[in-house]
Amino acid sequence: MATKVVMEALSPTMEEGRLVEWKKREGEPVAVGDVLAEVETDKAVMELVARAAGTLLQQVVPAGATVPVSELVAVIGEPGESVENGGRPRGPAGPSDQPAPAKEPERGPGPGPIQETPAAAPVATAGGRIKASPLARRIAAERNIDLGAVAGTGPEGRVVLRDLEGAPGRAVAAPGTPRPPARGGAPYADVPLTQIRRTIAKRLAQSIGPIPTFYLTTEVDMERAWDAREALKGLGEEPRVSFNDIIIKAVATALRQHPSCNAWWQDDHIRYWHEVHVGMAVAIEDGLITPVIRDADLKTLRQIATETRDLAARARDRKLTPGEYTGGTFSVSNLGMLDIDEFTAVINPPEAGIIAIGRIMEKPVAHEGQVALRRRMRLTMSCDHRVIDGATGAQFLRTLKAMLENPLAMVW
């Protein structure tokens, strides 16, 4: 009897998925656990696997289609078995008439700087179509860039936005940047939402609208933290600890002392967590994702540095599992490396708070009775007022500031 293959909920918040690419052709044998297709969820590109053995009788939806969770995408059965559930109509030549997909080269654990490795040939599908993300394809079209001449560093050699930097053609603008219309062409271009951008929009509406948010800002003297990081760098050990790693450790340690900020709003109750799991906002090609450093208060700086690099690299390659970007109890967002002095971050519900980190900069301040140049950094805490009161948030921020100004307090 034929088995229906439906679009599965591959992440906790997934409502629909875009079928990126079929990995099995019609007429091919299928074993339980075989990868049938790649699916773009609201957070990552994941694998849709077979739950039954047999033959792939029909691909109900084509590659590129967006399908709601639980909707039919394929049928598995015995060779020659009829398909009764009316998938897509058959044309004179279906996918079974196509040659098998070419085997793609294996990739290492991360993309690495493009300049440090020989340029690889772009990966094409069996039909000759270059593999590229929707955003990279759109930007390439607008900038007259030949995707066939671009080495891809995304999953399985897919061309992504960062690969277009420096490619022949006009300069690549950041996503969302208004562009002048081409001469004689349309004055604008409508681009369908990707799954992650659709989810971001929905989550922002859930956060900004219903959550009564207030903001607390403080300025931190980072001289001692700077000296501590320089001393760690001098040891020459890898991975090198970043200021972001130090801040994550300080936030986690401060949350241990202020459990009232380490909480979730749950509509009819507040959940106060005994564990500290810090979310780290990471910008990816077409949005934002927040991998979670679990039990961050119990980990050393070296462990945090190792984990943040691994999670960030896999986040950009859309290779995180749902368990790696859900379950955070508090979040950190850092734009200091982009020369932002200060900003306010949007709370990631059901969490009750998030810290926004600005850049470290030298400025003249009063220090020990004199005016001196000191390295300073501004922190802004966004608080859900249903969980965190003003004084509660201020006390947490004061502890966090003290730890960053005296790094030894984190290990005291």
C-alpha positions as CSV (number, residue, x, y, z in Angstrom):
1,M,0.0,0.0,0.0
2,A,1.4,3.4,-1.0
3,T,2.7,5.6,1.8
4,K,2.1,9.4,1.9
5,V,5.2,11.6,2.5
6,V,4.1,14.9,4.1
7,M,6.0,18.1,4.9
8,E,7.2,17.5,8.5
9,A,7.6,20.1,11.2
10,L,11.4,20.1,11.2
11,S,11.7,22.9,13.8
12,P,9.4,23.8,16.8
13,T,8.2,27.0,15.1
14,M,7.9,25.7,11.6
15,E,4.5,26.2,9.9
16,E,5.6,25.6,6.3
17,G,8.7,24.7,4.5
18,R,10.3,25.4,1.1
19,L,11.4,22.2,-0.8
20,V,14.8,23.3,-1.9
21,E,15.9,20.2,-3.8
22,W,14.8,16.6,-4.4
23,K,17.5,14.1,-3.5
24,K,15.6,11.1,-4.8
25,R,14.2,10.8,-8.3
26,E,10.8,9.2,-9.2
27,G,11.4,5.5,-9.7
28,E,14.4,5.3,-7.4
29,P,14.4,2.8,-4.5
30,V,14.1,4.3,-1.1
31,A,15.1,2.9,2.3
32,V,13.9,4.0,5.7
33,G,16.1,7.0,6.7
34,D,17.1,7.9,3.2
35,V,17.2,11.6,2.5
36,L,14.3,12.4,0.1
37,A,14.7,16.2,-0.1
38,E,16.3,19.3,1.4
39,V,13.8,21.6,3.1
40,E,14.3,25.3,4.1
41,T,12.6,25.8,7.4
42,D,12.2,29.1,9.3
43,K,15.7,28.6,10.7
44,A,17.8,26.2,8.7
45,V,18.1,23.9,5.7
46,M,17.2,20.5,6.9
47,E,16.7,17.0,5.5
48,L,13.3,15.3,4.9
49,V,13.9,11.6,5.4
50,A,11.8,8.6,4.3
51,R,9.7,6.9,7.0
52,A,8.9,3.9,4.8
53,A,10.8,1.8,2.3
54,G,9.9,1.2,-1.3
55,T,10.1,3.2,-4.5
56,L,9.5,6.9,-4.9
57,L,6.4,6.8,-7.0
58,Q,5.7,10.5,-7.3
59,Q,7.1,13.9,-6.4
60,V,3.9,15.7,-5.6
61,V,5.5,19.2,-5.5
62,P,8.4,20.6,-7.5
63,A,11.6,21.9,-6.1
64,G,11.2,25.5,-5.0
65,A,7.6,25.1,-3.8
66,T,6.5,26.2,-0.3
67,V,4.3,23.6,1.4
68,P,2.4,23.9,4.7
69,V,3.3,21.4,7.4
70,S,1.4,18.1,7.1
71,E,0.7,18.6,3.4
72,L,1.5,15.9,0.9
73,V,4.8,16.2,-0.9
74,A,5.5,12.7,-2.3
75,V,4.3,9.1,-2.4
76,I,6.3,5.9,-1.7
77,G,5.1,2.5,-2.7
78,E,5.8,-0.6,-4.7
79,P,7.0,-0.4,-8.4
80,G,4.0,-0.1,-10.6
81,E,1.6,0.7,-7.8
82,S,-1.0,3.3,-8.7
83,V,-1.0,6.7,-7.0
84,E,-4.5,7.4,-5.8
85,N,-4.0,10.7,-3.9
86,G,-3.8,12.9,-7.0
87,G,-0.5,14.7,-6.7
88,R,0.7,16.9,-9.5
89,P,-0.4,16.1,-13.1
90,R,2.0,14.0,-15.1
91,G,3.6,15.6,-18.1
92,P,5.2,13.8,-21.1
93,A,8.5,13.7,-19.3
94,G,8.7,13.7,-15.5
95,P,11.6,13.7,-13.1
96,S,12.1,9.9,-13.7
97,D,13.2,10.8,-17.3
98,Q,16.1,12.9,-16.0
99,P,19.6,11.6,-15.4
100,A,20.7,10.9,-11.8
101,P,22.0,14.0,-10.0
102,A,25.8,14.4,-10.1
103,K,27.6,13.6,-6.9
104,E,28.7,16.8,-5.2
105,P,32.1,17.3,-3.6
106,E,32.3,16.9,0.2
107,R,32.9,20.0,2.2
108,G,34.8,20.6,5.4
109,P,33.2,21.8,8.7
110,G,33.1,25.5,7.8
111,P,33.5,27.8,4.8
112,G,36.7,29.6,5.9
113,P,38.0,32.8,4.3
114,I,37.6,32.5,0.6
115,Q,41.1,34.1,0.0
116,E,42.8,31.3,2.0
117,T,41.6,28.4,-0.2
118,P,41.7,27.7,-3.9
119,A,38.5,28.7,-5.7
120,A,36.3,25.7,-6.3
121,A,34.2,25.2,-9.3
122,P,30.5,26.1,-8.7
123,V,28.2,23.2,-8.1
124,A,25.5,22.5,-10.7
125,T,22.5,20.2,-10.6
126,A,22.0,17.5,-13.1
127,G,20.0,19.9,-15.3
128,G,22.9,22.3,-15.4
129,R,21.4,24.8,-13.0
130,I,23.9,26.4,-10.6
131,K,23.1,25.9,-6.9
132,A,22.5,29.2,-5.2
133,S,20.4,30.7,-2.5
134,P,17.4,32.7,-3.5
135,L,18.9,35.9,-2.2
136,A,22.3,35.3,-4.0
137,R,20.4,34.5,-7.2
138,R,18.4,37.7,-7.0
139,I,21.5,39.9,-6.2
140,A,23.5,38.2,-9.0
141,A,20.7,39.0,-11.5
142,E,20.6,42.6,-10.4
143,R,24.3,43.0,-10.6
144,N,24.8,41.1,-13.8
145,I,27.1,38.6,-12.1
146,D,27.6,35.2,-13.7
147,L,26.8,32.6,-11.0
148,G,28.7,30.0,-13.1
149,A,31.9,31.8,-12.4
150,V,31.4,32.1,-8.6
151,A,32.8,29.5,-6.2
152,G,30.1,28.7,-3.6
153,T,30.9,28.4,0.1
154,G,27.4,27.6,1.3
155,P,26.0,24.1,2.1
156,E,27.1,21.5,-0.5
157,G,28.8,24.3,-2.6
158,R,25.7,26.5,-2.9
159,V,26.5,30.1,-3.8
160,V,25.4,32.5,-1.0
161,L,25.5,36.2,-0.7
162,R,29.1,36.5,0.7
163,D,30.4,34.7,-2.3
164,L,29.3,37.6,-4.6
165,E,31.6,40.1,-2.9
166,G,34.3,41.0,-5.3
167,A,32.7,39.0,-8.2
168,P,32.8,40.7,-11.6
169,G,30.0,43.1,-11.9
170,R,28.8,46.1,-9.9
171,A,29.3,46.2,-6.1
172,V,27.0,44.0,-4.0
173,A,24.8,46.1,-1.7
174,A,23.6,44.8,1.6
175,P,20.2,43.0,1.7
176,G,17.3,45.5,1.8
177,T,19.4,48.4,0.4
178,P,17.3,50.5,-2.0
179,R,18.8,50.3,-5.5
180,P,18.4,52.7,-8.4
181,P,16.3,51.2,-11.3
182,A,18.1,49.8,-14.4
183,R,17.7,52.2,-17.3
184,G,14.7,51.3,-19.3
185,G,13.7,48.6,-16.7
186,A,11.2,48.3,-13.9
187,P,11.6,50.8,-11.1
188,Y,11.4,48.1,-8.4
189,A,11.5,44.3,-7.9
190,D,9.2,42.3,-5.7
191,V,11.0,39.4,-3.9
192,P,9.0,36.7,-2.2
193,L,9.7,36.2,1.5
194,T,12.1,33.4,2.5
195,Q,10.9,31.2,5.3
196,I,13.3,32.8,7.8
197,R,12.3,36.3,6.9
198,R,8.6,35.4,7.2
199,T,9.3,34.0,10.6
200,I,11.3,37.0,11.7
201,A,8.4,39.3,10.7
202,K,5.9,37.2,12.7
203,R,8.2,37.0,15.8
204,L,8.8,40.8,15.7
205,A,5.0,41.4,15.7
206,Q,4.6,39.0,18.6
207,S,7.4,40.8,20.5
208,I,7.1,44.5,19.8
209,G,3.3,44.6,20.0
210,P,2.2,42.6,23.0
211,I,5.3,42.9,25.2
212,P,5.5,46.0,27.4
213,T,9.2,46.7,27.0
214,F,11.4,49.2,28.8
215,Y,15.1,49.8,28.3
216,L,18.0,50.4,30.7
217,T,21.4,51.7,29.5
218,T,24.7,51.8,31.2
219,E,28.3,52.5,30.2
220,V,31.1,50.1,31.2
221,D,34.8,50.8,31.6
222,M,36.4,48.0,29.6
223,E,40.1,48.7,30.4
224,R,40.5,45.6,32.6
225,A,38.6,43.4,30.3
226,W,40.7,44.7,27.4
227,D,43.9,43.9,29.3
228,A,42.6,40.4,30.3
229,R,41.8,39.6,26.6
230,E,45.3,40.8,25.5
231,A,46.9,38.6,28.2
232,L,44.8,35.6,26.9
233,K,45.9,36.4,23.3
234,G,49.5,36.5,24.4
235,L,49.3,32.8,25.5
236,G,48.9,32.0,21.8
237,E,46.3,29.3,22.4
238,E,43.3,28.6,20.2
239,P,40.5,29.5,20.0
240,R,41.1,33.1,20.8
241,V,38.7,34.6,23.3
242,S,36.6,37.5,21.9
243,F,34.9,40.3,23.8
244,N,31.6,38.6,22.9
245,D,32.8,35.5,24.7
246,I,33.7,37.5,27.8
247,I,30.3,39.3,27.7
248,I,28.4,36.0,27.3
249,K,30.3,34.6,30.3
250,A,29.6,37.7,32.4
251,V,25.9,37.7,31.4
252,A,25.5,34.1,32.4
253,T,27.3,34.6,35.7
254,A,25.2,37.7,36.5
255,L,22.0,35.7,35.7
256,R,23.0,33.1,38.2
257,Q,23.0,35.9,40.8
258,H,19.7,37.4,39.5
259,P,17.4,34.5,38.7
260,S,14.5,36.9,38.4
261,C,15.9,38.0,35.0
262,N,16.5,34.4,33.9
263,A,12.8,33.7,33.2
264,W,10.1,33.1,30.6
265,W,6.7,34.7,30.4
266,Q,4.1,31.9,30.1
267,D,0.8,33.7,29.9
268,D,-0.6,32.4,33.2
269,H,2.6,31.9,35.0
270,I,6.3,33.0,35.0
271,R,8.9,30.2,34.6
272,Y,12.1,30.9,36.6
273,W,15.0,28.8,35.2
274,H,17.5,27.1,37.4
275,E,19.7,26.6,34.3
276,V,21.4,29.4,32.4
277,H,21.2,29.1,28.6
278,V,22.4,32.2,26.7
279,G,21.2,32.9,23.2
280,M,23.7,34.6,20.9
281,A,22.3,36.6,18.0
282,V,24.0,35.7,14.7
283,A,23.4,37.5,11.4
284,I,23.0,35.0,8.5
285,E,22.4,35.7,4.8
286,D,18.7,36.5,4.9
287,G,18.0,37.2,8.6
288,L,18.9,36.4,12.1
289,I,19.2,33.3,14.2
290,T,20.0,32.8,17.9
291,P,22.1,29.7,18.7
292,V,22.1,28.9,22.4
293,I,25.2,28.4,24.7
294,R,23.8,25.9,27.2
295,D,24.8,26.1,30.8
296,A,27.0,29.1,30.0
297,D,27.5,29.9,33.6
298,L,29.2,26.6,34.2
299,K,31.6,26.8,31.2
300,T,35.0,28.3,31.0
301,L,35.9,31.1,28.6
302,R,37.7,28.7,26.4
303,Q,34.7,26.3,26.2
304,I,32.4,29.3,25.4
305,A,34.9,30.5,22.7
306,T,35.0,27.1,21.1
307,E,31.2,26.7,21.1
308,T,30.4,30.2,19.8
309,R,32.6,29.8,16.8
310,D,31.2,26.4,16.0
311,L,27.6,27.5,16.4
312,A,28.1,30.7,14.4
313,A,29.7,28.9,11.5
314,R,27.0,26.3,11.3
315,A,24.3,29.0,11.7
316,R,25.6,30.8,8.6
317,D,25.7,27.5,6.7
318,R,22.1,26.8,7.9
319,K,23.2,23.6,9.5
320,L,21.9,24.1,13.1
321,T,19.5,21.5,14.6
322,P,16.4,22.8,16.4
323,G,17.9,21.9,19.7
324,E,20.8,24.3,19.1
325,Y,18.7,27.4,18.6
326,T,15.8,26.9,21.0
327,G,15.5,26.9,24.7
328,G,17.5,30.1,25.5
329,T,16.7,31.7,28.8
330,F,18.2,35.1,28.0
331,S,19.9,36.6,24.9
332,V,22.8,38.8,23.8
333,S,23.0,40.8,20.6
334,N,26.3,42.5,19.6
335,L,26.7,45.1,16.9
336,G,29.9,46.6,18.3
337,M,32.0,45.0,15.5
338,L,30.0,47.1,13.0
339,D,30.9,50.4,14.8
340,I,27.4,50.8,16.4
341,D,27.7,52.9,19.6
342,E,24.4,51.7,21.1
343,F,21.1,50.2,20.1
344,T,18.0,48.5,21.5
345,A,17.4,44.8,20.8
346,V,14.1,43.1,20.4
347,I,13.2,40.5,23.1
348,N,13.1,36.9,21.9
349,P,9.9,35.6,23.5
350,P,9.2,33.8,25.8
351,E,12.5,35.2,27.2
352,A,12.1,38.3,29.4
353,G,15.3,40.1,28.5
354,I,18.1,40.7,26.0
355,I,21.4,42.7,26.2
356,A,22.4,44.9,23.3
357,I,26.2,45.5,23.0
358,G,27.7,48.6,21.4
359,R,31.3,49.1,20.3
360,I,34.3,49.6,22.6
361,M,35.7,53.1,22.0
362,E,38.2,55.4,23.7
363,K,36.7,58.6,25.1
364,P,37.7,61.2,27.7
365,V,36.1,60.6,31.1
366,A,36.7,61.5,34.7
367,H,39.0,58.8,36.2
368,E,40.6,59.0,39.7
369,G,40.2,62.7,39.8
370,Q,41.5,63.4,36.3
371,V,40.3,63.4,32.8
372,A,41.7,60.4,31.0
373,L,41.2,58.4,27.8
374,R,39.4,55.2,28.7
375,R,37.9,52.3,26.7
376,R,34.2,52.4,27.2
377,M,31.3,50.3,26.0
378,R,27.5,50.9,26.2
379,L,25.1,48.2,27.2
380,T,21.3,48.4,26.8
381,M,19.0,45.9,28.4
382,S,15.5,45.4,26.9
383,C,13.1,44.1,29.7
384,D,9.7,42.5,29.6
385,H,7.9,44.5,32.3
386,R,5.5,41.7,33.0
387,V,8.5,39.7,34.4
388,I,11.2,42.3,35.2
389,D,10.6,45.5,37.1
390,G,12.8,48.5,36.7
391,A,14.8,48.0,39.9
392,T,15.2,44.3,39.2
393,G,16.7,45.0,35.7
394,A,18.9,47.8,37.1
395,Q,20.4,45.5,39.8
396,F,21.2,42.9,37.2
397,L,22.8,45.5,34.9
398,R,24.9,46.8,37.8
399,T,26.2,43.3,38.6
400,L,27.0,42.7,34.9
401,K,28.8,46.0,34.7
402,A,30.9,45.2,37.9
403,M,31.9,41.8,36.4
404,L,33.0,43.4,33.1
405,E,35.0,46.1,34.9
406,N,36.6,43.5,37.2
407,P,36.8,40.3,35.2
408,L,38.1,38.3,38.2
409,A,34.6,38.7,39.7
410,M,33.5,36.1,37.2
411,V,35.6,33.4,38.8
412,W,35.3,34.6,42.4
